[in-house]
Amino acid sequence: MSTQNIQNLTVVQAEEILHKFACQNIKLVESPEEKAITQAAILLLANLSDYQMLGICAESTTEALSALESYLGALGYNTTLIDDSNFRTIEGSVYIKFNGIKESYHLESYIGEYRGVLVSCQSAEDTGINGTYGHLPLDLFT
């Protein structure tokens, strides 16, 4: 998809792009063009929603915090909220939940096999954007 087409992306097109990343089908981003259109799709839907919730499943605390920081920056949240000293180091894979209303996050051990980021777009109105997308790549915004 060309840059011009990315700028003219519709909600329907954005949802079609993101539904390829369903939890049952772990999908990799295979080209810079695919990365750009995936970024544009999630940013469009996020900008049309009131707030977002994130669920990050990663191999390590460091990988999860890196993904959290890059996603929060891309979505327009304050990344200075992330303070590594607030986290105890957890050995092995972890899950971070970010609440966009409270702008708070929680880290815990995770034994599941999924890796990536779930982005849940929330709107107060039923006609707004309300949907969960992912698992998106941990490095989508790096």
C-alpha positions as a Markdown table, in Angstrom:
| # | Residue | x | y | z |
|---|---|---|---|---|
| 1 | Met | 0.0 | 0.0 | 0.0 |
| 2 | Ser | 1.5 | 3.3 | -1.0 |
| 3 | Thr | 2.1 | 6.3 | 1.4 |
| 4 | Gln | -0.9 | 8.0 | -0.2 |
| 5 | Asn | -3.1 | 5.0 | 0.5 |
| 6 | Ile | -1.9 | 4.8 | 4.1 |
| 7 | Gln | -3.0 | 8.4 | 4.6 |
| 8 | Asn | -6.4 | 7.6 | 3.2 |
| 9 | Leu | -6.9 | 4.5 | 5.3 |
| 10 | Thr | -10.5 | 3.9 | 6.4 |
| 11 | Val | -11.7 | 2.3 | 9.7 |
| 12 | Val | -12.9 | -0.8 | 7.7 |
| 13 | Gln | -9.5 | -1.2 | 6.0 |
| 14 | Ala | -7.7 | -0.7 | 9.4 |
| 15 | Glu | -9.8 | -3.4 | 11.1 |
| 16 | Glu | -9.2 | -5.8 | 8.2 |
| 17 | Ile | -5.4 | -5.3 | 8.4 |
| 18 | Leu | -5.4 | -5.8 | 12.2 |
| 19 | His | -7.7 | -8.8 | 12.2 |
| 20 | Lys | -4.8 | -10.7 | 10.5 |
| 21 | Phe | -3.1 | -10.6 | 13.9 |
| 22 | Ala | -5.8 | -12.7 | 15.7 |
| 23 | Cys | -4.6 | -14.5 | 18.8 |
| 24 | Gln | -5.0 | -17.9 | 17.1 |
| 25 | Asn | -2.8 | -16.8 | 14.2 |
| 26 | Ile | 0.5 | -15.4 | 15.3 |
| 27 | Lys | 1.6 | -13.2 | 12.4 |
| 28 | Leu | 4.9 | -11.6 | 11.7 |
| 29 | Val | 5.4 | -8.3 | 10.0 |
| 30 | Glu | 7.4 | -9.2 | 7.0 |
| 31 | Ser | 8.4 | -5.9 | 5.3 |
| 32 | Pro | 8.8 | -2.2 | 6.1 |
| 33 | Glu | 5.7 | -1.5 | 4.1 |
| 34 | Glu | 3.6 | -4.0 | 6.1 |
| 35 | Lys | 5.0 | -2.5 | 9.3 |
| 36 | Ala | 4.0 | 1.0 | 8.2 |
| 37 | Ile | 0.4 | 0.0 | 7.3 |
| 38 | Thr | 0.0 | -1.9 | 10.5 |
| 39 | Gln | 1.2 | 1.1 | 12.5 |
| 40 | Ala | -1.2 | 3.3 | 10.6 |
| 41 | Ala | -4.1 | 1.0 | 11.2 |
| 42 | Ile | -3.7 | 0.8 | 14.9 |
| 43 | Leu | -3.0 | 4.5 | 15.2 |
| 44 | Leu | -6.1 | 5.3 | 13.2 |
| 45 | Leu | -8.3 | 3.2 | 15.5 |
| 46 | Ala | -6.6 | 4.4 | 18.6 |
| 47 | Asn | -7.1 | 8.0 | 17.6 |
| 48 | Leu | -10.8 | 7.4 | 17.1 |
| 49 | Ser | -11.3 | 5.8 | 20.5 |
| 50 | Asp | -11.4 | 7.4 | 23.9 |
| 51 | Tyr | -8.5 | 5.4 | 25.5 |
| 52 | Gln | -6.6 | 2.2 | 25.1 |
| 53 | Met | -5.7 | -0.8 | 27.3 |
| 54 | Leu | -2.6 | -2.7 | 26.5 |
| 55 | Gly | -1.6 | -6.3 | 27.3 |
| 56 | Ile | 2.0 | -7.2 | 26.6 |
| 57 | Cys | 3.3 | -10.7 | 26.7 |
| 58 | Ala | 7.1 | -10.9 | 26.4 |
| 59 | Glu | 10.1 | -13.1 | 27.1 |
| 60 | Ser | 11.5 | -10.8 | 29.8 |
| 61 | Thr | 10.8 | -7.8 | 31.9 |
| 62 | Thr | 13.2 | -5.8 | 29.7 |
| 63 | Glu | 11.5 | -6.7 | 26.5 |
| 64 | Ala | 8.1 | -6.0 | 27.9 |
| 65 | Leu | 9.1 | -2.5 | 29.2 |
| 66 | Ser | 10.7 | -1.7 | 25.9 |
| 67 | Ala | 7.5 | -2.6 | 24.1 |
| 68 | Leu | 5.4 | -0.7 | 26.6 |
| 69 | Glu | 7.5 | 2.5 | 26.2 |
| 70 | Ser | 7.4 | 2.3 | 22.4 |
| 71 | Tyr | 3.6 | 1.7 | 22.2 |
| 72 | Leu | 2.8 | 4.4 | 24.8 |
| 73 | Gly | 4.9 | 6.9 | 22.8 |
| 74 | Ala | 3.2 | 6.0 | 19.6 |
| 75 | Leu | -0.2 | 6.2 | 21.1 |
| 76 | Gly | 0.5 | 9.6 | 22.7 |
| 77 | Tyr | 0.8 | 8.6 | 26.3 |
| 78 | Asn | 3.4 | 10.0 | 28.7 |
| 79 | Thr | 6.3 | 7.6 | 28.7 |
| 80 | Thr | 7.9 | 9.2 | 31.7 |
| 81 | Leu | 5.2 | 7.2 | 33.7 |
| 82 | Ile | 7.5 | 4.2 | 33.1 |
| 83 | Asp | 9.9 | 3.8 | 36.0 |
| 84 | Asp | 12.0 | 0.7 | 36.0 |
| 85 | Ser | 12.4 | 1.0 | 39.8 |
| 86 | Asn | 8.7 | 0.3 | 40.1 |
| 87 | Phe | 9.2 | -3.2 | 38.8 |
| 88 | Arg | 10.7 | -6.2 | 40.5 |
| 89 | Thr | 12.7 | -8.3 | 38.2 |
| 90 | Ile | 10.8 | -11.4 | 37.2 |
| 91 | Glu | 12.7 | -14.3 | 35.7 |
| 92 | Gly | 11.2 | -15.7 | 32.5 |
| 93 | Ser | 8.3 | -14.5 | 30.5 |
| 94 | Val | 6.0 | -11.7 | 31.8 |
| 95 | Tyr | 2.7 | -9.9 | 31.2 |
| 96 | Ile | 2.2 | -6.2 | 31.5 |
| 97 | Lys | -1.3 | -4.7 | 31.6 |
| 98 | Phe | -1.6 | -0.9 | 30.9 |
| 99 | Asn | -4.8 | 1.0 | 31.8 |
| 100 | Gly | -5.2 | 4.0 | 29.6 |
| 101 | Ile | -7.7 | 5.7 | 31.9 |
| 102 | Lys | -5.6 | 5.5 | 35.1 |
| 103 | Glu | -2.3 | 5.5 | 33.1 |
| 104 | Ser | -1.1 | 2.7 | 35.3 |
| 105 | Tyr | 0.5 | -0.6 | 34.7 |
| 106 | His | 0.9 | -4.0 | 36.4 |
| 107 | Leu | 3.6 | -6.6 | 35.8 |
| 108 | Glu | 3.3 | -10.3 | 36.5 |
| 109 | Ser | 4.8 | -13.6 | 35.6 |
| 110 | Tyr | 3.3 | -15.2 | 32.4 |
| 111 | Ile | 3.4 | -18.9 | 31.5 |
| 112 | Gly | 1.5 | -18.7 | 28.2 |
| 113 | Glu | 3.0 | -19.2 | 24.8 |
| 114 | Tyr | 1.7 | -16.0 | 23.1 |
| 115 | Arg | 4.1 | -13.1 | 22.5 |
| 116 | Gly | 3.1 | -9.7 | 21.4 |
| 117 | Val | 0.8 | -6.8 | 22.3 |
| 118 | Leu | -2.9 | -6.7 | 22.5 |
| 119 | Val | -4.4 | -3.2 | 22.0 |
| 120 | Ser | -7.9 | -2.7 | 23.2 |
| 121 | Cys | -9.5 | 0.5 | 21.9 |
| 122 | Gln | -12.3 | 1.7 | 24.1 |
| 123 | Ser | -15.0 | 4.3 | 23.5 |
| 124 | Ala | -17.8 | 5.6 | 25.8 |
| 125 | Glu | -20.3 | 5.5 | 22.9 |
| 126 | Asp | -21.4 | 2.2 | 21.4 |
| 127 | Thr | -20.9 | 3.7 | 17.9 |
| 128 | Gly | -17.3 | 4.5 | 18.7 |
| 129 | Ile | -14.3 | 2.2 | 18.2 |
| 130 | Asn | -14.5 | -0.7 | 20.7 |
| 131 | Gly | -12.3 | -3.6 | 19.8 |
| 132 | Thr | -9.2 | -5.6 | 20.7 |
| 133 | Tyr | -6.4 | -6.1 | 18.1 |
| 134 | Gly | -3.4 | -8.4 | 18.3 |
| 135 | His | -1.2 | -9.9 | 19.3 |
| 136 | Leu | 0.7 | -7.2 | 17.4 |
| 137 | Pro | 4.6 | -7.4 | 17.2 |
| 138 | Leu | 6.4 | -6.2 | 20.3 |
| 139 | Asp | 8.7 | -4.1 | 18.1 |
| 140 | Leu | 6.0 | -2.5 | 15.9 |
| 141 | Phe | 6.9 | 1.0 | 17.0 |
| 142 | Thr | 10.7 | 0.6 | 17.3 |
